[in-house]
Amino acid sequence: MESALFGVPYLGLIICLVILIGLLILGVPAPFAFMGGVVFLIYTFGFDPGAQLPVAFHKMKSLTLLSLPFFIMLGGFMTIGGISERLVAVAEALVGRITGGLGMVAIVSCAIVGAIAGTCSAAVAALGGLIIPEMEKRGYTRGYATGLLAVSSVLGQLIPPSVPMILYGFITMTSVTACFLAGIGPAILTILVYCTVNYFMVRNNPNITRMPAVGLKNQARLVVKATRRGFFALTMPVILLGGIYGGIFTPTEAAAVALVVAIFIGLVVHRDLKVRDIGKVFATQATTTGVVVLMVIFVLILSRIMTMQNIPQDMIRFVSGLTENYYLTLLMVNVFLIVLGMIVDDFTGTLLAAPLLFPLMMHLGVHPVHFAAILGVNLGLGNVTPPMAPILYLAGRVGNVTIDEMIKPALTFMVFGAVPVVLITTFWADLALFLPRLLMPQVMGIAG
């Protein structure tokens, strides 16, 4: 069976993607949008639906995939259990008294929350109600505060543990732990660049009030006080990352342990979480989990159909026919990923791009773990880039501002912050591969 449809190569896949993205734009729930595209391909190429579903369900029996509901629920309990508030207080004690300090607090807080919740949307939801009003009190415009939070939230899918990285590792059969490590270098670079951009944007703004200097000794006391108050909240990333990289447990086991710890901290230590809230959080986050699992099932079917139709091989030949230049090809991939990220969220973008582009990246000689980092930074930029910008609009709803109020500061961070990070991550592989090679040499040797 040929991979061409009506004599035109890739037309079937193109129509499938148009159906999928069109349904998403129309507001159809993501799982049903995926289903629409898959059903089109199944009947276009004459496959038996009854033969495709069992294969997908069989592949779903994965311990890696089991970590998804734990991480998703962890974000919910972190928000209402008082953990987010204490993490922000620690960040403020560290950098809140320097020029543009509260903006830096927002950036660092997104990184800390990302080390627990693992998604862009979780960072926005957990921090929006805390950071934005406080920044407004200090003289920042509400649009600036919301735009800054939106662009900084991409750290949620770079700082491990990252839910999109789990999905990528599962789809491409790449070490999830190595993918986690690949995001750290780009994340640190993002924090440094964003803090620098924030400093230059607000340093001459007379409306912004700066917290008075208190001296090094008092500053140390404030940090100790905030750390003591947020001690149990700070144990969350230690449990997750220390346990995973220390070889104590797998990412799935780490997520389960961290979830239990988060519930205990919220109920017993902080007492912000009530028993009646537990059922509500489980019900709400179970909906999100169900959406992701359904999408994964249809992506597995889509990936199988593409493989059987030799679409990845045809795509490699098509791109190679356009250009043999390594750098131009990577630029084309970057543009595609950013456009994709404009339309869909980080979950959906990862599930779409991973099976579609992975064979092309391997043909180019891009390391699978390096591609995980490339995917993360590009989709993160796309998620906050208009016209669709799902994460930017989510931040606007949380911050109660219109797009025109936050678009100028957001675009400034994108152009002078996110774009350089994307290019450096793409063309300087060691930024993403240094830690995986250092800490997991055997896995990296096998993968490469």
Phi, psi and omega per residue, in radians:
M1 nan 2.254 -3.059
E2 -1.425 2.684 3.119
S3 -1.475 -0.090 3.097
A4 -1.477 2.551 3.101
L5 -2.087 2.237 -3.088
F6 0.957 0.560 3.083
G7 1.402 -0.027 -3.112
V8 -1.951 2.069 -3.132
P9 -1.006 2.427 3.047
Y10 1.213 0.018 -3.081
L11 -1.062 -0.649 3.105
G12 -1.073 -0.792 3.133
L13 -1.154 -0.711 3.141
I14 -1.077 -0.797 3.124
I15 -1.104 -0.685 3.105
C16 -1.029 -0.804 -3.137
L17 -1.171 -0.664 3.100
V18 -1.100 -0.749 3.101
I19 -1.074 -0.835 -3.093
L20 -1.066 -0.917 -3.084
I21 -1.197 -0.652 3.105
G22 -1.074 -0.752 3.107
L23 -1.124 -0.670 3.104
L24 -1.110 -0.744 3.131
I25 -1.110 -0.621 3.132
L26 -1.312 -0.110 3.082
G27 1.655 0.170 3.080
V28 -1.200 2.351 3.117
P29 -0.911 2.451 -3.009
A30 -0.917 -0.793 -3.127
P31 -1.021 -0.676 -3.120
F32 -1.313 -0.488 3.036
A33 -1.149 -0.767 3.062
F34 -1.062 -0.751 -3.124
M35 -1.059 -0.712 3.136
G36 -1.051 -0.771 3.124
G37 -1.142 -0.717 -3.119
V38 -1.181 -0.749 3.123
V39 -1.056 -0.695 3.098
F40 -1.040 -0.823 -3.121
L41 -1.152 -0.717 -3.118
I42 -1.008 -0.850 -3.075
Y43 -1.400 -0.451 3.079
T44 -1.158 -0.766 -3.090
F45 -1.647 0.044 3.024
G46 1.303 0.541 3.104
F47 -1.464 2.720 3.080
D48 -1.543 2.012 -3.141
P49 -0.990 -0.617 -3.136
G50 -1.134 -0.353 3.126
A51 -1.553 -0.346 -3.077
Q52 -1.510 -0.700 -3.068
L53 -1.080 -0.788 -3.141
P54 -1.027 -0.644 3.127
V55 -1.116 -0.758 3.139
A56 -1.127 -0.778 3.136
F57 -1.117 -0.622 3.113
H58 -1.112 -0.722 -3.139
K59 -1.225 -0.356 -3.134
M60 -1.233 -0.258 3.134
K61 -1.343 1.313 -3.043
S62 -2.308 2.278 3.064
L63 -1.148 -0.566 3.097
T64 -1.059 -0.811 -3.121
L65 -1.152 -0.449 -3.133
L66 -1.136 -0.357 -3.135
S67 -1.254 -0.381 -3.069
L68 -0.991 -0.944 -3.122
P69 -1.078 -0.563 3.127
F70 -1.139 -0.804 -3.131
F71 -1.176 -0.681 -3.141
I72 -1.125 -0.763 3.117
M73 -1.209 -0.550 3.118
L74 -1.029 -0.712 3.123
G75 -1.077 -0.681 3.119
G76 -1.136 -0.784 -3.128
F77 -1.229 -0.524 3.130
M78 -1.150 -0.639 -3.081
T79 -1.227 -0.849 -3.051
I80 -1.583 -0.104 -3.123
G81 -1.611 0.139 3.104
G82 1.432 0.052 -3.104
I83 -1.259 -0.779 -3.110
S84 -1.044 -0.778 -3.107
E85 -1.034 -0.729 -3.104
R86 -1.282 -0.566 3.081
L87 -1.155 -0.689 3.090
V88 -1.109 -0.687 3.131
A89 -1.093 -0.679 3.105
V90 -1.133 -0.787 3.133
A91 -1.086 -0.673 3.141
E92 -1.173 -0.672 3.110
A93 -1.124 -0.548 -3.111
L94 -1.353 -0.827 -2.997
V95 -2.214 0.076 -3.006
G96 -1.228 -0.269 -3.037
R97 -1.790 0.101 3.081
I98 -1.707 2.947 -3.129
T99 -1.026 2.218 -3.071
G100 1.235 0.383 -3.003
G101 -1.064 -0.700 -3.087
L102 -1.222 -0.540 3.022
G103 -1.121 -0.700 3.084
M104 -1.154 -0.576 3.075
V105 -1.053 -0.747 3.125
A106 -1.070 -0.743 -3.121
I107 -1.146 -0.867 -3.121
V108 -1.129 -0.647 3.133
S109 -1.114 -0.682 3.083
C110 -1.075 -0.646 3.108
A111 -1.162 -0.746 -3.122
I112 -1.171 -0.771 3.118
V113 -1.127 -0.629 3.084
G114 -1.076 -0.498 3.109
A115 -1.293 -0.044 3.127
I116 -2.115 -0.934 -3.000
A117 -1.479 -0.686 2.994
G118 1.466 0.233 3.093
T119 -2.478 2.739 3.078
C120 -1.115 -0.841 -3.063
S121 -1.087 -0.624 3.128
A122 -1.140 -0.666 3.122
A123 -1.123 -0.760 3.126
V124 -1.115 -0.823 -3.097
A125 -1.150 -0.663 -3.066
A126 -1.322 -0.523 -2.989
L127 -1.909 -0.348 -3.040
G128 -0.975 -0.826 -3.110
G129 -1.212 -0.291 3.140
L130 -1.681 -0.849 -2.988
I131 -1.348 -0.836 -3.000
I132 -1.070 -0.864 3.116
P133 -1.083 -0.648 -3.133
E134 -1.174 -0.703 3.100
M135 -1.138 -0.640 3.110
E136 -1.120 -0.674 3.096
K137 -1.085 -0.568 -3.089
R138 -1.519 0.082 3.053
G139 1.851 -0.119 3.041
Y140 -1.255 2.517 3.021
T141 -1.231 2.651 -3.124
R142 -1.135 -0.578 3.104
G143 -1.139 -0.730 3.123
Y144 -1.116 -0.801 -3.115
A145 -1.068 -0.734 -3.120
T146 -1.214 -0.748 3.107
G147 -1.085 -0.722 3.115
L148 -1.099 -0.766 3.128
L149 -1.100 -0.696 -3.113
A150 -1.085 -0.881 -3.085
V151 -1.226 -0.528 3.138
S152 -1.310 -0.374 -3.093
S153 -1.138 -0.311 3.122
V154 -1.097 -0.304 3.070
L155 -1.081 -0.399 3.128
G156 -1.092 -0.481 3.126
Q157 -1.776 0.063 3.056
L158 -1.853 -0.761 3.126
I159 -1.225 2.218 3.127
P160 -1.288 2.638 -0.024
P161 -1.422 2.356 -3.073
S162 -1.985 2.203 -3.139
V163 -1.113 -0.769 3.068
P164 -1.026 -0.590 3.106
M165 -1.178 -0.613 3.072
I166 -1.092 -0.785 3.125
L167 -1.096 -0.746 3.124
Y168 -1.076 -0.826 -3.135
G169 -1.057 -0.677 3.138
F170 -1.176 -0.804 -3.084
I171 -1.174 -0.697 -3.043
T172 -1.718 -0.012 -3.111
M173 1.000 0.753 3.074
T174 -1.855 2.599 3.141
S175 -0.971 2.096 3.133
V176 -1.127 -0.703 3.136
T177 -1.082 -0.719 3.096
A178 -1.139 -0.658 3.091
C179 -1.129 -0.677 3.052
F180 -0.978 -0.866 -3.104
L181 -1.098 -0.592 -3.100
A182 -1.104 -0.458 -3.113
G183 -1.439 -0.232 -3.034
I184 -1.198 -0.805 -3.138
G185 -1.022 -0.939 3.074
P186 -1.032 -0.598 3.140
A187 -1.158 -0.791 3.123
I188 -1.089 -0.747 3.097
L189 -1.072 -0.715 3.125
T190 -1.077 -0.766 3.127
I191 -1.050 -0.833 -3.105
L192 -1.116 -0.780 -3.113
V193 -1.165 -0.787 -3.135
Y194 -1.116 -0.712 3.113
C195 -1.100 -0.667 3.107
T196 -1.156 -0.812 3.111
V197 -1.064 -0.755 3.121
N198 -1.045 -0.739 3.142
Y199 -1.031 -0.850 -3.094
F200 -1.230 -0.456 -3.125
M201 -1.333 -0.495 -3.026
V202 -2.022 -0.068 -2.993
R203 -1.099 -0.529 -3.120
N204 -1.851 0.276 -3.141
N205 -1.497 1.942 -3.078
P206 -1.255 -0.266 -3.104
N207 -1.374 -0.326 -3.072
I208 -1.498 2.115 3.122
T209 -1.521 2.337 -3.141
R210 -1.791 2.360 3.107
M211 -1.085 2.383 -3.077
P212 -1.117 2.513 3.083
A213 -1.148 2.501 -3.081
V214 -2.127 0.051 -3.111
G215 1.525 2.711 -3.049
L216 -1.092 -0.704 -3.087
K217 -1.151 -0.821 3.128
N218 -1.187 -0.597 3.090
Q219 -1.069 -0.751 3.106
A220 -1.075 -0.683 3.119
R221 -1.118 -0.707 3.124
L222 -1.123 -0.694 3.115
V223 -1.127 -0.760 3.127
V224 -1.098 -0.729 -3.141
K225 -1.107 -0.814 3.131
A226 -1.140 -0.666 3.130
T227 -1.156 -0.696 3.116
R228 -1.119 -0.766 3.138
R229 -1.153 -0.622 -3.122
G230 -1.766 0.354 -3.044
F231 -0.989 -0.846 -3.070
F232 -1.208 -0.568 3.066
A233 -1.138 -0.666 -3.130
L234 -1.251 -0.289 3.092
T235 -1.249 -0.334 -3.080
M236 -1.071 -0.972 3.104
P237 -1.118 -0.511 3.105
V238 -1.134 -0.775 3.118
I239 -1.081 -0.817 -3.088
L240 -1.148 -1.009 -3.031
L241 -1.307 -0.737 3.126
G242 -1.098 -0.707 3.134
G243 -1.167 -0.718 -3.113
I244 -1.199 -0.908 -3.050
Y245 -1.410 -0.259 3.052
G246 -1.483 -0.058 3.117
G247 1.345 0.241 -3.113
I248 -1.317 -0.732 3.086
F249 -2.636 2.910 -3.137
T250 -1.358 2.919 3.069
P251 -0.964 -0.639 3.127
T252 -1.157 -0.815 3.116
E253 -1.125 -0.660 3.115
A254 -1.083 -0.730 3.140
A255 -1.113 -0.723 3.138
A256 -1.142 -0.767 3.127
V257 -1.109 -0.788 -3.125
A258 -1.107 -0.614 3.105
L259 -1.112 -0.795 3.108
V260 -1.081 -0.754 3.135
V261 -1.109 -0.717 3.139
A262 -1.093 -0.721 3.103
I263 -1.131 -0.748 3.131
F264 -1.086 -0.782 -3.134
I265 -1.104 -0.776 -3.125
G266 -1.142 -0.672 -3.095
L267 -1.405 -0.837 -2.941
V268 -1.714 -0.751 -3.031
V269 -1.484 -1.061 -3.106
H270 -1.428 -0.531 -3.125
R271 1.071 0.402 3.031
D272 -1.485 -0.376 3.133
L273 -1.655 2.216 3.103
K274 -1.757 2.695 -3.118
V275 -1.005 -0.671 -3.119
R276 -1.155 -0.370 -3.128
D277 -1.354 -0.387 -3.040
I278 -1.072 -0.821 3.139
G279 -1.090 -0.657 3.132
K280 -1.125 -0.746 -3.138
V281 -1.132 -0.782 3.131
F282 -1.053 -0.730 -3.116
A283 -1.153 -0.788 -3.122
T284 -1.125 -0.832 -3.090
Q285 -1.281 -0.440 3.079
A286 -1.123 -0.587 3.086
T287 -1.085 -0.811 3.110
T288 -1.075 -0.742 3.124
T289 -1.059 -0.767 3.133
G290 -1.064 -0.692 3.106
V291 -1.069 -0.812 -3.113
V292 -1.130 -0.762 -3.117
V293 -1.102 -0.745 3.099
L294 -1.085 -0.713 3.107
M295 -1.089 -0.721 -3.132
V296 -1.067 -0.733 3.140
I297 -1.020 -0.836 -3.106
F298 -1.230 -0.555 3.080
V299 -1.160 -0.675 3.097
L300 -1.081 -0.720 3.098
I301 -1.151 -0.761 3.127
L302 -1.052 -0.766 -3.141
S303 -1.092 -0.715 -3.140
R304 -1.131 -0.732 3.140
I305 -1.135 -0.751 3.135
M306 -1.074 -0.698 3.132
T307 -1.145 -0.767 -3.125
M308 -1.163 -0.451 3.140
Q309 -1.638 0.064 -3.137
N310 1.057 0.454 -3.130
I311 -1.115 -0.740 3.102
P312 -1.025 -0.733 3.132
Q313 -1.146 -0.695 3.111
D314 -1.147 -0.650 3.130
M315 -1.135 -0.697 3.109
I316 -1.060 -0.790 3.129
R317 -1.131 -0.661 -3.138
F318 -1.122 -0.849 -3.133
V319 -1.150 -0.695 3.118
S320 -1.105 -0.538 3.099
G321 -1.234 -0.471 3.103
L322 -1.330 -0.793 3.138
T323 -2.805 2.523 3.057
E324 -1.736 -0.030 -3.087
N325 -1.289 2.150 -3.106
Y326 -1.020 -0.792 -3.047
Y327 -1.241 -0.694 3.106
L328 -1.141 -0.653 3.118
T329 -1.125 -0.759 3.107
L330 -1.122 -0.633 3.078
L331 -1.108 -0.717 3.093
M332 -1.080 -0.726 3.111
V333 -1.113 -0.731 3.118
N334 -1.039 -0.813 -3.135
V335 -1.071 -0.753 3.120
F336 -1.051 -0.788 -3.105
L337 -1.160 -0.698 3.121
I338 -1.116 -0.770 3.110
V339 -1.089 -0.739 3.105
L340 -1.074 -0.754 3.127
G341 -1.132 -0.455 3.073
M342 -1.134 -0.502 -2.973
I343 -1.667 -0.686 -3.018
V344 -2.174 2.893 -3.130
D345 -1.387 -3.138 -3.052
D346 -1.138 -0.645 3.099
F347 -1.067 -0.978 -3.054
T348 -1.107 -0.730 3.140
G349 -1.068 -0.727 3.125
T350 -1.131 -0.761 -3.118
L351 -1.164 -0.538 3.114
L352 -1.370 -0.822 -2.978
A353 -1.341 -0.597 -3.039
A354 -1.027 -0.971 -3.133
P355 -1.237 -0.459 -3.072
L356 -1.311 -0.749 -3.015
L357 -1.776 -0.277 -3.070
F358 -0.973 -0.824 3.124
P359 -1.057 -0.670 3.128
L360 -1.119 -0.724 3.127
M361 -1.117 -0.688 3.118
M362 -1.171 -0.631 3.094
H363 -1.124 -0.634 3.127
L364 -1.294 -0.286 -3.092
G365 1.602 0.243 3.074
V366 -1.334 2.278 -3.125
H367 -1.136 2.440 3.134
P368 -0.946 -0.663 -3.140
V369 -1.254 -0.638 3.066
H370 -1.118 -0.690 3.124
F371 -1.112 -0.557 3.079
A372 -1.037 -0.749 3.119
A373 -1.189 -0.736 3.101
I374 -1.027 -0.772 3.132
L375 -1.068 -0.769 -3.085
G376 -1.102 -0.850 -3.073
V377 -1.235 -0.640 -3.133
N378 -1.228 -0.812 3.115
L379 -1.134 -0.605 3.089
G380 -1.069 -0.781 3.100
L381 -1.132 -0.748 3.135
G382 -1.089 -0.619 -3.110
N383 -1.122 -0.344 3.130
V384 -2.014 0.198 -3.112
T385 -1.777 2.165 3.080
P386 -1.086 2.762 0.281
P387 -1.528 -0.437 -3.067
M388 -1.448 -1.025 2.989
A389 0.810 1.167 -3.055
P390 -1.004 -0.717 -3.110
I391 -1.282 -0.614 3.107
L392 -1.099 -0.745 3.129
Y393 -1.224 -0.611 3.065
L394 -1.075 -0.782 3.100
A395 -1.086 -0.666 3.110
G396 -1.082 -0.670 3.106
R397 -1.198 -0.722 3.137
V398 -1.162 -0.722 -3.114
G399 -1.502 -0.096 3.126
N400 1.003 0.853 3.082
V401 -2.269 2.759 3.101
T402 -1.522 2.846 -3.073
I403 -1.098 -0.609 -3.107
D404 -1.212 -0.379 3.120
E405 -1.319 -0.528 -3.039
M406 -1.958 -0.070 -3.012
I407 -1.210 -0.673 -3.097
K408 -1.119 -0.913 3.101
P409 -1.116 -0.634 3.139
A410 -1.105 -0.779 3.135
L411 -1.135 -0.609 3.093
T412 -1.064 -0.771 3.113
F413 -1.179 -0.608 3.133
M414 -1.159 -0.849 -3.047
V415 -1.208 -0.810 -3.049
F416 -1.650 -0.150 3.141
G417 -2.052 -1.076 -3.014
A418 -1.226 -0.751 -3.106
V419 -1.059 -0.827 3.073
P420 -1.034 -0.662 3.128
V421 -1.133 -0.733 3.114
V422 -1.042 -0.822 -3.106
L423 -1.167 -0.722 3.137
I424 -1.160 -0.748 3.127
T425 -1.097 -0.697 -3.092
T426 -1.211 -0.776 -2.971
F427 -1.786 -0.093 3.038
W428 -2.095 1.510 -3.015
A429 -1.051 -0.556 -3.080
D430 -1.099 -0.430 3.087
L431 -1.026 -0.694 3.141
A432 -1.562 -0.529 -2.987
L433 -1.672 -0.178 -3.070
F434 -1.047 -0.923 -3.099
L435 -1.176 -0.794 3.086
P436 -1.000 -0.709 3.128
R437 -1.199 -0.600 -3.120
L438 -1.245 -0.763 -3.011
L439 -1.698 -0.370 -3.109
M440 -2.346 1.025 -3.052
P441 -1.078 -0.624 -3.116
Q442 -1.195 -0.767 3.127
V443 -1.118 -0.740 -3.133
M444 -1.180 -0.578 3.107
G445 -1.159 -0.684 3.130
I446 -1.203 -0.762 -3.088
A447 -1.168 -0.612 -3.106
G448 -1.465 nan nan
